[in-house]
Amino acid sequence: MYEALRQYINDYAQTTLDDATFGQVQQAFQFKKLRRRQYLLQEGEVCRYLAFVLKGALRMYSVDEKGNEHIVALAVENWWIEDRESFYMLTPSRFNIDAVEDAEVLLLTNAHLQLLMDSVPAIGKMQRTMDLRNAIATQRRLHATLTYTAEQRYQEFLQQCPTAFQRFPLRMIASYLGISPETLSRIRNKN
């Protein structure tokens, strides 16, 4: 069950963790199963965990005063999901995270992350690489939202996550792209 996490750390830290070191890493995580529609985080709670997805699909979203969902993150196998602001600043989250499919995740608290970063150099390197890639992805997404057409955003998303349309309902993908479900249907029918 932990082999995917080990491979992820090895890839992102460009190293090979020995069994003893990985045993230390493994002990810091807790395994959790989520049923479809089960919350990992609800708005107003403090995000207590980074979640590494072993199996399934999750989303992070907010709900506006009219009841509309605004999806800011999607996650499938070998991706992480968390409200970074809430996790690091220990502030109430403005987001919900729930399972779109039955899911299995490995959870890591902030305290355990800090301990691992101090004692396992590969974790620190992995975290720096993840932070850098997250900053780049956020910058690209912001640029796309401000300058790309709906079709261009769709095409870029399709390249980044080609299996998303089998995993997430169209209305969720449309929300993530910042377009209406009708616009997404038109774009997909055209292509």
N, CA, C and O of each residue as an XYZ file, in Angstrom:
764
protein
N       0.816     -1.191      0.000
C       0.000      0.000      0.000
C       0.863      1.260      0.000
O       0.479      2.260     -0.605
N       2.004      1.235      0.655
C       2.860      2.412      0.745
C       3.858      2.525     -0.401
O       4.600      3.504     -0.486
N       3.878      1.533     -1.275
C       4.880      1.529     -2.344
C       4.743      2.736     -3.278
O       5.750      3.267     -3.747
N       3.512      3.175     -3.553
C       3.312      4.344     -4.417
C       3.921      5.590     -3.780
O       4.513      6.416     -4.474
N       3.779      5.728     -2.461
C       4.374      6.866     -1.757
C       5.896      6.797     -1.828
O       6.562      7.805     -2.062
N       6.432      5.616     -1.627
C       7.891      5.453     -1.688
C       8.420      5.840     -3.068
O       9.430      6.535     -3.179
N       7.741      5.393     -4.103
C       8.164      5.730     -5.463
C       8.066      7.231     -5.707
O       8.941      7.826     -6.336
N       6.996      7.834     -5.205
C       6.807      9.283     -5.351
C       7.967     10.037     -4.697
O       8.554     10.930     -5.308
N       8.294      9.679     -3.460
C       9.399     10.341     -2.752
C      10.705     10.139     -3.503
O      11.462     11.090     -3.696
N      10.973      8.920     -3.927
C      12.205      8.646     -4.681
C      12.280      9.497     -5.941
O      13.333     10.052     -6.256
N      11.169      9.601     -6.662
C      11.150     10.384     -7.903
C      11.350     11.872     -7.638
O      12.167     12.516     -8.298
N      10.611     12.420     -6.679
C      10.673     13.860     -6.418
C      11.943     14.288     -5.700
O      12.392     15.423     -5.861
N      12.523     13.397     -4.913
C      13.765     13.724     -4.210
C      14.981     13.240     -4.982
O      16.116     13.501     -4.584
N      14.752     12.543     -6.074
C      15.820     11.975     -6.900
C      16.802     11.185     -6.038
O      18.006     11.442     -6.017
N      16.233     10.217     -5.333
C      17.007      9.393     -4.423
C      16.380      8.010     -4.352
O      15.382      7.744     -5.021
N      16.949      7.143     -3.558
C      16.359      5.849     -3.256
C      16.386      5.672     -1.751
O      17.451      5.531     -1.150
N      15.205      5.681     -1.145
C      15.126      5.515      0.305
C      15.409      4.068      0.682
O      14.862      3.144      0.081
N      16.270      3.874      1.685
C      16.500      2.517      2.174
C      15.313      2.106      3.044
O      14.492      2.944      3.416
N      15.227      0.830      3.361
C      14.072      0.301      4.091
C      13.908      0.947      5.471
O      12.788      1.247      5.882
N      15.006      1.160      6.181
C      14.911      1.746      7.526
C      14.378      3.177      7.454
O      13.513      3.563      8.240
N      14.892      3.951      6.518
C      14.433      5.341      6.374
C      12.978      5.374      5.946
O      12.191      6.166      6.464
N      12.617      4.510      4.996
C      11.230      4.512      4.565
C      10.309      4.038      5.684
O       9.170      4.494      5.775
N      10.781      3.138      6.530
C       9.994      2.717      7.690
C       9.666      3.900      8.589
O       8.557      4.001      9.114
N      10.628      4.788      8.764
C      10.412      6.009      9.550
C       9.349      6.894      8.885
O       8.482      7.449      9.559
N       9.429      7.016      7.570
C       8.455      7.805      6.821
C       7.068      7.188      6.963
O       6.091      7.883      7.242
N       6.997      5.901      6.770
C       5.728      5.170      6.831
C       5.013      5.386      8.165
O       3.794      5.554      8.203
N       5.770      5.381      9.243
C       5.176      5.534     10.577
C       4.532      6.901     10.775
O       3.647      7.045     11.618
N       4.955      7.899     10.019
C       4.415      9.253     10.167
C       3.041      9.409      9.513
O       2.291     10.328      9.841
N       2.722      8.515      8.596
C       1.461      8.602      7.852
C       0.397      7.722      8.483
O       0.703      6.708      9.111
N      -0.853      8.120      8.310
C      -1.959      7.241      8.698
C      -2.829      6.991      7.474
O      -3.074      7.889      6.668
N      -3.285      5.763      7.355
C      -4.111      5.332      6.236
C      -5.572      5.632      6.535
O      -6.032      5.462      7.664
N      -6.300      6.083      5.510
C      -7.734      6.343      5.690
C      -8.467      5.998      4.406
O      -8.008      6.298      3.304
N      -9.621      5.357      4.576
C     -10.525      5.108      3.455
C     -11.629      6.149      3.501
O     -12.123      6.507      4.570
N     -12.005      6.625      2.328
C     -13.115      7.563      2.215
C     -14.153      6.974      1.278
O     -13.817      6.447      0.217
N     -15.398      7.063      1.667
C     -16.480      6.667      0.778
C     -16.792      7.826     -0.156
O     -16.506      8.981      0.160
N     -17.368      7.520     -1.286
C     -17.791      8.563     -2.230
C     -18.642      9.591     -1.472
O     -19.534      9.224     -0.706
N     -18.366     10.850     -1.687
C     -19.040     11.995     -1.062
C     -18.657     12.223      0.399
O     -19.203     13.125      1.035
N     -17.744     11.438      0.944
C     -17.308     11.646      2.323
C     -16.289     12.781      2.360
O     -15.408     12.868      1.505
N     -16.422     13.643      3.354
C     -15.521     14.779      3.500
C     -14.205     14.369      4.149
O     -14.170     13.566      5.082
N     -13.132     14.939      3.633
C     -11.831     14.898      4.299
C     -11.656     16.209      5.071
O     -11.012     16.240      6.119
N     -12.234     17.287      4.542
C     -12.165     18.612      5.159
C     -13.463     19.343      4.850
O     -13.985     19.251      3.739
N     -13.980     20.065      5.833
C     -15.166     20.891      5.607
C     -14.829     22.345      5.905
O     -14.023     22.652      6.784
N     -15.469     23.228      5.151
C     -15.280     24.654      5.328
C     -15.421     25.016      6.807
O     -16.328     24.541      7.491
N     -14.512     25.863      7.287
C     -14.532     26.289      8.684
C     -13.621     25.476      9.581
O     -13.239     25.945     10.653
N     -13.260     24.260      9.168
C     -12.311     23.445      9.930
C     -10.888     23.853      9.559
O     -10.654     24.429      8.497
N      -9.952     23.551     10.437
C      -8.537     23.723     10.112
C      -8.082     22.468      9.388
O      -8.361     21.355      9.834
N      -7.383     22.641      8.275
C      -6.863     21.500      7.512
C      -5.715     20.875      8.301
O      -4.648     21.474      8.435
N      -5.933     19.699      8.808
C      -4.949     19.034      9.671
C      -3.991     18.108      8.917
O      -2.984     17.669      9.474
N      -4.307     17.809      7.637
C      -3.526     16.795      6.939
C      -3.191     17.183      5.507
O      -3.983     17.828      4.820
N      -2.009     16.782      5.073
C      -1.696     16.630      3.660
C      -2.197     15.243      3.314
O      -1.983     14.311      4.090
N      -2.852     15.073      2.185
C      -3.374     13.763      1.812
C      -2.751     13.314      0.506
O      -2.857     14.004     -0.508
N      -2.103     12.164      0.526
C      -1.534     11.536     -0.661
C      -2.543     10.499     -1.133
O      -2.903      9.593     -0.381
N      -2.997     10.626     -2.364
C      -4.052      9.758     -2.873
C      -3.453      8.448     -3.393
O      -2.667      8.441     -4.341
N      -3.836      7.357     -2.762
C      -3.429      6.026     -3.208
C      -4.391      5.490     -4.258
O      -3.992      4.848     -5.230
N      -5.678      5.774     -4.032
C      -6.728      5.237     -4.896
C      -7.907      6.193     -4.848
O      -8.230      6.743     -3.795
N      -8.552      6.387     -6.003
C      -9.756      7.199     -6.032
C      -9.515      8.604     -6.554
O      -8.451      8.914     -7.092
N     -10.520      9.442     -6.386
C     -10.481     10.817     -6.874
C     -11.129     11.727     -5.840
O     -12.154     11.388     -5.249
N     -10.510     12.898     -5.629
C     -11.012     13.874     -4.681
C     -11.056     15.242     -5.345
O     -10.451     15.461     -6.394
N     -11.782     16.151     -4.717
C     -11.838     17.526     -5.200
C     -11.804     18.474     -4.008
O     -12.216     18.127     -2.901
N     -11.301     19.680     -4.263
C     -11.326     20.745     -3.266
C     -12.119     21.886     -3.872
O     -11.863     22.299     -5.002
N     -13.091     22.397     -3.112
C     -13.982     23.406     -3.670
C     -14.550     24.295     -2.580
O     -14.540     23.958     -1.396
N     -15.048     25.449     -3.024
C     -15.793     26.334     -2.135
C     -17.217     26.427     -2.671
O     -17.492     26.076     -3.818
N     -18.108     26.903     -1.823
C     -19.501     27.094     -2.209
C     -19.840     28.563     -1.944
O     -19.669     29.056     -0.829
N     -20.320     29.254     -2.976
C     -20.645     30.674     -2.799
C     -22.023     30.844     -2.164
O     -22.717     29.864     -1.895
N     -22.411     32.094     -1.929
C     -23.674     32.385     -1.239
C     -24.900     31.940     -2.018
O     -25.982     31.810     -1.447
N     -24.741     31.703     -3.329
C     -25.861     31.217     -4.149
C     -25.905     29.690     -4.219
O     -26.791     29.116     -4.851
N     -24.934     29.035     -3.560
C     -24.893     27.578     -3.569
C     -24.106     26.984     -4.730
O     -24.127     25.771     -4.936
N     -23.408     27.832     -5.492
C     -22.599     27.341     -6.613
C     -21.243     26.846     -6.117
O     -20.598     27.488     -5.288
N     -20.826     25.699     -6.636
C     -19.523     25.146     -6.283
C     -18.451     25.716     -7.206
O     -18.670     25.886     -8.405
N     -17.285     26.007     -6.624
C     -16.130     26.494     -7.388
C     -14.953     25.580     -7.061
O     -14.352     25.682     -5.992
N     -14.635     24.693     -7.990
C     -13.592     23.697     -7.752
C     -12.227     24.307     -8.047
O     -11.984     24.843     -9.128
N     -11.341     24.211     -7.051
C      -9.997     24.776     -7.200
C      -8.928     23.701     -7.365
O      -7.816     24.002     -7.799
N      -9.249     22.453     -7.025
C      -8.263     21.372     -7.177
C      -8.969     20.044     -7.363
O     -10.024     19.783     -6.785
N      -8.355     19.218     -8.184
C      -8.773     17.831     -8.387
C      -7.560     16.969     -8.077
O      -6.426     17.398     -8.286
N      -7.783     15.775     -7.588
C      -6.665     14.887     -7.274
C      -7.051     13.445     -7.545
O      -8.150     13.004     -7.211
N      -6.123     12.718     -8.158
C      -6.266     11.286     -8.408
C      -5.010     10.598     -7.874
O      -4.207     11.224     -7.181
N      -4.841      9.344     -8.185
C      -3.726      8.565     -7.667
C      -2.382      9.282     -7.858
O      -2.097      9.855     -8.910
N      -1.579      9.221     -6.802
C      -0.230      9.789     -6.767
C      -0.209     11.311     -6.810
O       0.806     11.905     -7.175
N      -1.310     11.942     -6.445
C      -1.371     13.399     -6.290
C      -1.648     13.694     -4.820
O      -2.164     12.845     -4.092
N      -1.306     14.885     -4.400
C      -1.577     15.361     -3.051
C      -2.748     16.329     -3.106
O      -2.988     16.976     -4.126
N      -3.473     16.420     -1.999
C      -4.536     17.418     -1.892
C      -4.592     17.912     -0.451
O      -4.519     17.135      0.501
N      -4.725     19.244     -0.323
C      -4.864     19.889      0.975
C      -5.161     21.357      0.735
O      -4.923     21.874     -0.357
N      -5.674     22.021      1.740
C      -5.785     23.473      1.717
C      -4.481     23.974      2.320
O      -4.317     23.979      3.540
N      -3.562     24.392      1.474
C      -2.231     24.787      1.945
C      -2.277     25.926      2.956
O      -1.579     25.888      3.970
N      -3.095     26.934      2.684
C      -3.163     28.070      3.608
C      -3.592     27.608      4.993
O      -2.957     27.951      5.990
N      -4.655     26.840      5.058
C      -5.165     26.357      6.334
C      -4.170     25.413      7.004
O      -3.979     25.473      8.219
N      -3.540     24.549      6.223
C      -2.599     23.562      6.764
C      -1.387     24.246      7.400
O      -0.988     23.886      8.507
N      -0.810     25.212      6.722
C       0.409     25.853      7.221
C       0.139     26.991      8.190
O       0.927     27.219      9.108
N      -0.964     27.712      8.000
C      -1.261     28.873      8.843
C      -2.199     28.530      9.998
O      -2.425     29.353     10.885
N      -2.745     27.311      9.986
C      -3.670     26.829     11.016
C      -4.897     27.737     11.147
O      -5.379     28.015     12.245
N      -5.380     28.183      9.994
C      -6.571     29.025      9.941
C      -7.751     28.199      9.445
O      -7.556     27.187      8.771
N      -8.968     28.617      9.768
C     -10.130     27.885      9.252
C     -10.133     27.897      7.724
O      -9.834     28.911      7.094
N     -10.465     26.782      7.162
C     -10.465     26.644      5.709
C     -11.719     27.255      5.111
O     -12.794     27.227      5.710
N     -11.558     27.806      3.920
C     -12.727     28.283      3.171
C     -13.177     27.216      2.170
O     -14.098     27.439      1.384
N     -12.513     26.052      2.210
C     -12.770     24.994      1.234
C     -13.303     23.722      1.880
O     -13.187     23.505      3.086
N     -13.891     22.894      1.024
C     -14.263     21.527      1.355
C     -13.387     20.612      0.502
O     -13.038     20.951     -0.629
N     -13.039     19.469      1.044
C     -12.398     18.411      0.265
C     -13.228     17.167      0.491
O     -13.462     16.756      1.627
N     -13.678     16.562     -0.621
C     -14.437     15.320     -0.491
C     -14.057     14.350     -1.600
O     -13.408     14.708     -2.583
N     -14.486     13.109     -1.401
C     -14.175     12.045     -2.349
C     -15.229     12.025     -3.459
O     -16.429     11.984     -3.187
N     -14.774     12.055     -4.688
C     -15.654     11.934     -5.856
C     -15.896     10.452     -6.147
O     -16.952     10.068     -6.649
N     -14.908      9.637     -5.827
C     -14.987      8.170     -5.907
C     -14.555      7.629     -4.545
O     -13.928      8.349     -3.768
N     -14.881      6.376     -4.249
C     -14.299      5.761     -3.065
C     -12.798      5.943     -3.152
O     -12.208      5.770     -4.219
N     -12.177      6.289     -2.036
C     -10.756      6.637     -2.082
C     -10.002      6.050     -0.900
O     -10.571      5.731      0.144
N      -8.699      5.923     -1.110
C      -7.772      5.554     -0.047
C      -6.666      6.593     -0.067
O      -6.085      6.882     -1.113
N      -6.380      7.155      1.114
C      -5.378      8.208      1.206
C      -4.428      7.928      2.360
O      -4.757      7.210      3.305
N      -3.253      8.509      2.257
C      -2.294      8.510      3.353
C      -2.236      9.932      3.873
O      -2.009     10.869      3.108
N      -2.441     10.100      5.180
C      -2.516     11.423      5.782
C      -1.256     11.726      6.588
O      -0.712     10.869      7.285
N      -0.809     12.989      6.465
C       0.388     13.438      7.168
C       0.079     14.763      7.851
O      -0.350     15.715      7.199
N       0.294     14.827      9.158
C       0.057     16.077      9.888
C       1.224     17.035      9.658
O       2.298     16.637      9.207
N       0.989     18.293      9.976
C       2.039     19.302      9.861
C       3.208     18.963     10.797
O       4.372     19.087     10.413
N       2.894     18.542     12.005
C       3.948     18.191     12.967
C       4.806     17.042     12.441
O       6.033     17.089     12.536
N       4.163     16.007     11.884
C       4.926     14.885     11.338
C       5.722     15.307     10.104
O       6.839     14.833      9.900
N       5.162     16.185      9.286
C       5.899     16.685      8.125
C       7.166     17.400      8.575
O       8.238     17.175      8.014
N       7.050     18.257      9.577
C       8.222     18.998     10.060
C       9.280     18.044     10.613
O      10.470     18.220     10.351
N       8.851     17.033     11.380
C       9.797     16.047     11.914
C      10.507     15.302     10.788
O      11.722     15.112     10.830
N       9.730     14.878      9.768
C      10.339     14.160      8.646
C      11.294     15.058      7.868
O      12.360     14.609      7.445
N      10.924     16.319      7.677
C      11.804     17.226      6.940
C      13.126     17.427      7.677
O      14.166     17.613      7.046
N      13.090     17.391      9.010
C      14.304     17.539      9.810
C      15.151     16.268      9.832
O      16.378     16.343      9.888
N      14.507     15.107      9.788
C      15.234     13.853      9.974
C      15.481     13.056      8.691
O      16.356     12.191      8.664
N      14.717     13.339      7.624
C      14.870     12.602      6.368
C      15.095     13.632      5.241
O      14.134     14.220      4.746
N      16.339     13.846      4.841
C      16.623     14.867      3.824
C      15.790     14.714      2.547
O      15.448     15.711      1.912
N      15.467     13.491      2.169
C      14.675     13.270      0.951
C      13.292     13.907      1.060
O      12.744     14.367      0.058
N      12.725     13.938      2.258
C      11.401     14.550      2.448
C      11.499     16.062      2.261
O      10.625     16.664      1.637
N      12.532     16.669      2.785
C      12.733     18.101      2.581
C      12.905     18.440      1.116
O      12.345     19.420      0.626
N      13.682     17.626      0.417
C      13.887     17.859     -1.017
C      12.582     17.646     -1.794
O      12.255     18.418     -2.694
N      11.850     16.602     -1.440
C      10.569     16.344     -2.093
C       9.625     17.525     -1.870
O       8.967     17.980     -2.805
N       9.559     18.020     -0.637
C       8.653     19.122     -0.306
C       9.030     20.389     -1.077
O       8.151     21.095     -1.571
N      10.319     20.678     -1.181
C      10.753     21.860     -1.947
C      10.377     21.714     -3.415
O       9.922     22.674     -4.037
N      10.562     20.526     -3.973
C      10.196     20.281     -5.374
C       8.688     20.421     -5.562
O       8.231     21.023     -6.534
N       7.919     19.861     -4.628
C       6.457     19.977     -4.712
C       6.018     21.439     -4.621
O       5.150     21.880     -5.374
N       6.619     22.183     -3.697
C       6.257     23.595     -3.539
C       6.570     24.385     -4.799
O       5.774     25.222     -5.223
N       7.722     24.125     -5.397
C       8.106     24.815     -6.626
C       7.133     24.478     -7.753
O       6.651     25.374     -8.445
N       6.846     23.209     -7.937
C       5.921     22.801     -9.000
C       4.517     23.327     -8.758
O       3.816     23.688     -9.704
N       4.101     23.373     -7.493
C       2.786     23.915     -7.172
C       2.725     25.404     -7.500
O       1.727     25.877     -8.042
N       3.775     26.140     -7.179
C       3.809     27.573     -7.489
C       3.754     27.800     -8.995
O       3.057     28.698     -9.467
N       4.482     26.994     -9.739
C       4.471     27.120    -11.200
C       3.088     26.782    -11.754
O       2.568     27.501    -12.607
N       2.496     25.696    -11.272
C       1.164     25.291    -11.743
C       0.129     26.356    -11.410
O      -0.747     26.642    -12.226
N       0.218     26.945    -10.223
C      -0.717     28.003     -9.837
C      -0.560     29.218    -10.741
O      -1.548     29.811    -11.173
N       0.675     29.581    -11.021
C       0.929     30.715    -11.912
C       0.395     30.442    -13.314
O      -0.214     31.319    -13.926
N       0.616     29.244    -13.822
C       0.100     28.877    -15.153
C      -1.424     28.884    -15.179
O      -2.036     29.347    -16.141
N      -2.027     28.368    -14.112
C      -3.498     28.327    -14.071
C      -4.067     29.737    -14.008
O      -5.062     30.032    -14.671
N      -3.459     30.600    -13.230
C      -3.913     31.983    -13.151
C      -3.781     32.659    -14.513
O      -4.694     33.355    -14.958
N      -2.652     32.453    -15.166
C      -2.444     33.023    -16.502
C      -3.493     32.494    -17.484
O      -4.064     33.263    -18.258
N      -3.740     31.205    -17.452
C      -4.732     30.606    -18.354
C      -6.127     31.171    -18.088
O      -6.875     31.468    -19.019
N      -6.466     31.314    -16.810
C      -7.780     31.850    -16.456
C      -7.954     33.275    -16.968
O      -9.037     33.653    -17.414
N      -6.896     34.054    -16.902
C      -6.981     35.461    -17.298
C      -6.874     35.684    -18.804
O      -7.414     36.658    -19.327
N      -6.172     34.779    -19.507
C      -5.871     35.071    -20.914
C      -6.355     34.042    -21.925
O      -6.524     34.381    -23.096
N      -6.580     32.810    -21.520
C      -6.956     31.776    -22.474
C      -8.460     31.775    -22.724
O      -9.253     32.167    -21.869
N      -8.819     31.331    -23.898
C     -10.226     31.086    -24.188
C     -10.650     29.813    -23.461
O      -9.806     29.053    -22.986
N     -11.942     29.588    -23.378
C     -12.459     28.366    -22.748
C     -11.906     27.133    -23.460
O     -11.559     26.144    -22.814
N     -11.824     27.191    -24.789
C     -11.310     26.045    -25.544
C      -9.832     25.801    -25.248
O      -9.406     24.651    -25.135
N      -9.050     26.866    -25.121
C      -7.631     26.708    -24.796
C      -7.447     26.102    -23.402
O      -6.578     25.253    -23.205
N      -8.262     26.538    -22.435
C      -8.191     25.964    -21.080
C      -8.550     24.485    -21.107
O      -7.915     23.672    -20.435
N      -9.571     24.142    -21.888
C      -9.984     22.749    -22.037
C      -8.836     21.916    -22.618
O      -8.522     20.845    -22.100
N      -8.217     22.404    -23.685
C      -7.133     21.659    -24.344
C      -5.948     21.453    -23.393
O      -5.370     20.368    -23.343
N      -5.595     22.484    -22.651
C      -4.484     22.360    -21.699
C      -4.823     21.362    -20.592
O      -3.985     20.548    -20.205
N      -6.039     21.428    -20.092
C      -6.471     20.497    -19.053
C      -6.441     19.059    -19.574
O      -5.999     18.149    -18.873
N      -6.904     18.865    -20.784
C      -6.917     17.539    -21.399
C      -5.500     16.969    -21.505
O      -5.296     15.772    -21.303
N      -4.534     17.815    -21.816
C      -3.140     17.367    -21.891
C      -2.601     17.003    -20.512
O      -1.868     16.024    -20.371
N      -2.957     17.778    -19.503
C      -2.441     17.552    -18.154
C      -3.086     16.357    -17.468
O      -2.432     15.658    -16.693
N      -4.352     16.118    -17.745
C      -5.089     15.055    -17.054
C      -6.037     14.359    -18.026
O      -7.252     14.541    -17.945
N      -5.493     13.567    -18.941
C      -6.325     12.966    -19.992
C      -7.414     12.022    -19.488
O      -8.405     11.810    -20.186
N      -7.257     11.458    -18.309
C      -8.265     10.522    -17.795
C      -9.343     11.204    -16.964
O     -10.264     10.540    -16.487
N      -9.245     12.513    -16.783
C     -10.193     13.227    -15.914
C     -11.632     13.041    -16.341
O     -12.523     12.973    -15.495
N     -11.876     12.957    -17.643
C     -13.253     12.864    -18.112
C     -13.877     11.511    -17.794
O     -15.099     11.373    -17.845
N     -13.065     10.514    -17.468
C     -13.605      9.239    -17.012
C     -13.792      9.233    -15.492
O     -14.505      8.381    -14.962
N     -13.165     10.165    -14.797
C     -13.152     10.152    -13.331
C     -14.064     11.189    -12.688
O     -14.605     10.964    -11.605
N     -14.233     12.327    -13.359
C     -14.990     13.433    -12.781
C     -16.174     13.788    -13.678
O     -16.040     13.785    -14.902
N     -17.336     14.096    -13.087
C     -18.476     14.535    -13.892
C     -18.135     15.824    -14.648
O     -17.309     16.619    -14.200
N     -18.778     16.015    -15.790
C     -18.514     17.204    -16.615
C     -18.738     18.502    -15.851
O     -17.990     19.461    -16.039
N     -19.749     18.550    -14.997
C     -20.020     19.784    -14.261
C     -18.856     20.149    -13.337
O     -18.601     21.331    -13.105
N     -18.149     19.144    -12.809
C     -16.991     19.412    -11.950
C     -15.814     19.921    -12.775
O     -15.114     20.848    -12.368
N     -15.605     19.318    -13.918
C     -14.517     19.768    -14.784
C     -14.802     21.184    -15.278
O     -13.899     22.020    -15.328
N     -16.045     21.451    -15.641
C     -16.421     22.803    -16.066
C     -16.151     23.803    -14.950
O     -15.610     24.879    -15.207
N     -16.515     23.472    -13.729
C     -16.268     24.356    -12.595
C     -14.774     24.592    -12.418
O     -14.345     25.727    -12.208
N     -13.988     23.536    -12.502
C     -12.530     23.662    -12.370
C     -11.968     24.588    -13.456
O     -11.059     25.376    -13.192
N     -12.505     24.492    -14.666
C     -12.031     25.318    -15.783
C     -12.619     26.728    -15.761
O     -12.173     27.601    -16.507
N     -13.613     26.950    -14.914
C     -14.230     28.270    -14.826
C     -15.163     28.576    -15.986
O     -15.299     29.727    -16.400
N     -15.809     27.526    -16.511
C     -16.756     27.698    -17.620
C     -18.055     26.973    -17.281
O     -18.099     26.177    -16.343
N     -19.090     27.242    -18.028
C     -20.371     26.571    -17.771
C     -20.330     25.145    -18.333
O     -19.575     24.870    -19.265
N     -21.123     24.254    -17.781
C     -21.209     22.894    -18.329
C     -21.637     22.896    -19.801
O     -21.188     22.059    -20.584
N     -22.505     23.840    -20.169
C     -22.961     23.926    -21.560
C     -21.813     24.293    -22.494
O     -21.691     23.741    -23.587
N     -20.970     25.230    -22.054
C     -19.811     25.620    -22.863
C     -18.854     24.439    -23.006
O     -18.332     24.188    -24.092
N     -18.625     23.715    -21.911
C     -17.756     22.548    -21.990
C     -18.317     21.507    -22.943
O     -17.562     20.922    -23.720
N     -19.612     21.261    -22.907
C     -20.240     20.291    -23.836
C     -20.055     20.728    -25.284
O     -19.740     19.910    -26.148
N     -20.252     22.013    -25.547
C     -20.056     22.522    -26.917
C     -18.620     22.331    -27.392
O     -18.385     21.908    -28.524
N     -17.675     22.638    -26.537
C     -16.259     22.481    -26.889
C     -15.948     21.017    -27.162
O     -15.291     20.696    -28.152
N     -16.417     20.127    -26.291
C     -16.142     18.699    -26.479
C     -16.784     18.169    -27.742
O     -16.184     17.344    -28.431
N     -17.991     18.618    -28.068
C     -18.676     18.164    -29.295
C     -17.974     18.665    -30.540
O     -17.979     17.998    -31.575
N     -17.375     19.828    -30.443
C     -16.674     20.437    -31.574
C     -15.366     19.710    -31.884
O     -14.943     19.637    -33.038
N     -14.736     19.175    -30.845
C     -13.415     18.539    -31.019
C     -13.550     17.097    -31.331
O     -12.546     16.407    -31.508
